[in-house]
Amino acid sequence: MKIAYTMTRGRGELDRLLADFAETLGARGVRTCGIVQINTDCGSGHRCDMDVQVLPDGPRIRISQYLGKESKGCRLDPASLETSVAEVGRRMEEDFDIFILNKFGKQESEGRGFRHLIGDALARGASVLVGTNPLNAEKFEDFTDGAATSIAPDLDALLRWYESPK
């Protein structure tokens, strides 16, 4: 079983890192599965729109919802997240080498979202890389029973981890 996670500090950095990682692997012929997040800037004073790209070449799905200009709450649209889970699940019927999840977040920490697909990917022998944040890192470590490796948030470090033997 080969499973790892990474975290960054700056807004949007993790999304760009994992998207670059998936793109680099795809260019090398690695069969990817999962999702990466693509943020679209909405201009000054507005929070970005959040979309996920289903790997390797699936649809882009908007997972954020507009709650108003002054809103501070979670903008995740749970129905759209479940749509992306279903789409990735369909993609998992084909062979893949690595499963990439943009974020082990609140939904996963509570047993929903992509949680079961992580287990399915590991059961199929794929490597798994998950992005997380300090709020959910401990819950991810609990979920993996300490089996996950922490990888520095650096493209070269992620590539070295992937290329290392299982």
Secondary structure in CASP SS format (residue, H / E / C, confidence):
PFRMAT SS
TARGET T0000
AUTHOR 0000-0000-0000
METHOD secondary structure of the structure
MODEL  1
M C 1.00
K C 1.00
I E 1.00
A E 1.00
Y E 1.00
T E 1.00
M C 1.00
T C 1.00
R C 1.00
G C 1.00
R C 1.00
G C 1.00
E H 1.00
L H 1.00
D H 1.00
R H 1.00
L H 1.00
L H 1.00
A H 1.00
D H 1.00
F H 1.00
A H 1.00
E H 1.00
T H 1.00
L H 1.00
G H 1.00
A H 1.00
R C 1.00
G C 1.00
V C 1.00
R C 1.00
T E 1.00
C E 1.00
G E 1.00
I E 1.00
V E 1.00
Q E 1.00
I E 1.00
N E 1.00
T E 1.00
D C 1.00
C C 1.00
G C 1.00
S C 1.00
G C 1.00
H C 1.00
R C 1.00
C C 1.00
D E 1.00
M E 1.00
D E 1.00
V E 1.00
Q E 1.00
V E 1.00
L E 1.00
P C 1.00
D C 1.00
G C 1.00
P C 1.00
R E 1.00
I E 1.00
R E 1.00
I C 1.00
S E 1.00
Q C 1.00
Y C 1.00
L C 1.00
G C 1.00
K C 1.00
E C 1.00
S C 1.00
K C 1.00
G C 1.00
C C 1.00
R C 1.00
L E 1.00
D C 1.00
P H 1.00
A H 1.00
S H 1.00
L H 1.00
E H 1.00
T H 1.00
S H 1.00
V H 1.00
A H 1.00
E H 1.00
V H 1.00
G H 1.00
R H 1.00
R H 1.00
M C 1.00
E C 1.00
E C 1.00
D C 1.00
F C 1.00
D C 1.00
I E 1.00
F E 1.00
I E 1.00
L E 1.00
N C 1.00
K C 1.00
F C 1.00
G C 1.00
K H 1.00
Q H 1.00
E H 1.00
S H 1.00
E C 1.00
G C 1.00
R C 1.00
G C 1.00
F C 1.00
R H 1.00
H H 1.00
L H 1.00
I H 1.00
G H 1.00
D H 1.00
A H 1.00
L H 1.00
A H 1.00
R C 1.00
G C 1.00
A C 1.00
S E 1.00
V E 1.00
L E 1.00
V E 1.00
G E 1.00
T C 1.00
N C 1.00
P C 1.00
L C 1.00
N C 1.00
A H 1.00
E H 1.00
K H 1.00
F H 1.00
E H 1.00
D H 1.00
F H 1.00
T C 1.00
D C 1.00
G C 1.00
A C 1.00
A C 1.00
T E 1.00
S E 1.00
I C 1.00
A C 1.00
P C 1.00
D C 1.00
L H 1.00
D H 1.00
A H 1.00
L H 1.00
L H 1.00
R H 1.00
W H 1.00
Y H 1.00
E H 1.00
S C 1.00
P C 1.00
K C 1.00
END
